[in-house]
Amino acid sequence: MRKVAAALGARLDVHLVAASRTRPRSAPTEKILLKSLAPLFWDRDLRASDLARHAGWVLERVLTAGDHAQAKAARAFYGDDAFRQAIARRGVDRRTRNYWRLILGGGGGAS
């Protein structure tokens, strides 16, 4: 690329930009996420409105009772920032919190 830039009389600039993990294109739809997470909510029916209005509660349940596939789907849907906020919730035990801090690269509030 340097040779091409030099031949064109141009300057080559390389910029590294942090990837955003807020909500990737491959995020599941609400319907798919509801179907995946429904078994975690044995005490009540999980609704689409819960996904938006009670994201912290949903993610807390996923973090403490969900399996790998459920956590992966929820992470793709909500993004890493929402996971970081959820691991700081009181209902998330220290072991789970520490595990997700390792996965997400730190952050997430006090232990």
N, C-alpha and C positions, 0 to 999 in steps of 0.2 A: 504494500500500500504506500510505503514511503517513496518507492521508485516511481509509482504512478503519479503521486502528488508532485514530486520533483519535476517529472516530465511535463506536467500540466502547469508548472509554475505556481502551484498551490501549496498551502501549509496543511499538514495533517495534524488534526487535534483529536485526541482520544479522551472521552469523558466516561467515567464510571458512575452509574446511577444506581442507587439501591433499589432492588426489586420491591414492588409493593405487594404485600400479601393480604390486602384488605378483602378482596373477593375475586378470586380467579375466574376466568371464563368457564372453567370446568366445574363450577359450583353446582350442586344439585338444586333442582327446583324445590319450592316449598312442599309440593305434593310428595316428591321422592323423600325429602328429609323427614316429613311427618310419618311416612310409612316406616322408615328406618328407625326413628326414635320412639315410636309408639310403645314398644314393649318396655321401655324404661319408665313409662308413666302408668304403672299399674294402679295407682291410686286415683287417677282421673284421666279423662280424655284430653289428649294434646290437640290443640286446634292451631290453625294457621295464624290466628291472631296472637297466640302465645309466643310464636317464634319472633315476632316483632316487638310486642309489648313487654315480654318477660324473658328477654334473651339471657340475662344473667342467671335466672332460675333454671332455664332449659340447659344452659351450658354447665351449670353446677351439677345437674343430674347426669349429664353425659360424662363429665369428668370423674364423678365418683362411682357411677354404676354402669357406664357404657363400655362396650368392647372397642377394639381397634377400628373396625369399619364404621361404627357410629361416631367415634371421635373424629375420624378422618372426614366423614361427610359433614359433620357440624363445623369442623375447622375450615373446610372449603366454603361452606355457606356463610359463616360469620367472619372469618379471617382471624389472624393472629392477635390483633389488638383486642378483640372481644374475648379471646381466650385468656390473654394476660389479665384483663379485668376480672374474669370469672374465677381465676385461680386465687384471687385475693379475697374471695367471699368466705364468710365464716363457716359455711357448711363443707368446705373443701379441706380435707385433712392434710396435715403437714407432708406426709409421704407423697400424696398425689400432687400437692403444690410443688414440691421439690422436683418430682419427675417432669412435670410440664415446664418448669423453669429451665431444666436441661434441654428439653426438646425445643423450646421457643427461644433459648438463648438469654435467659435472665429476665429481670423485671417482674412485675406481678404483685408488688406490695410487700407488706411485712409478713414474716413467718408466724 
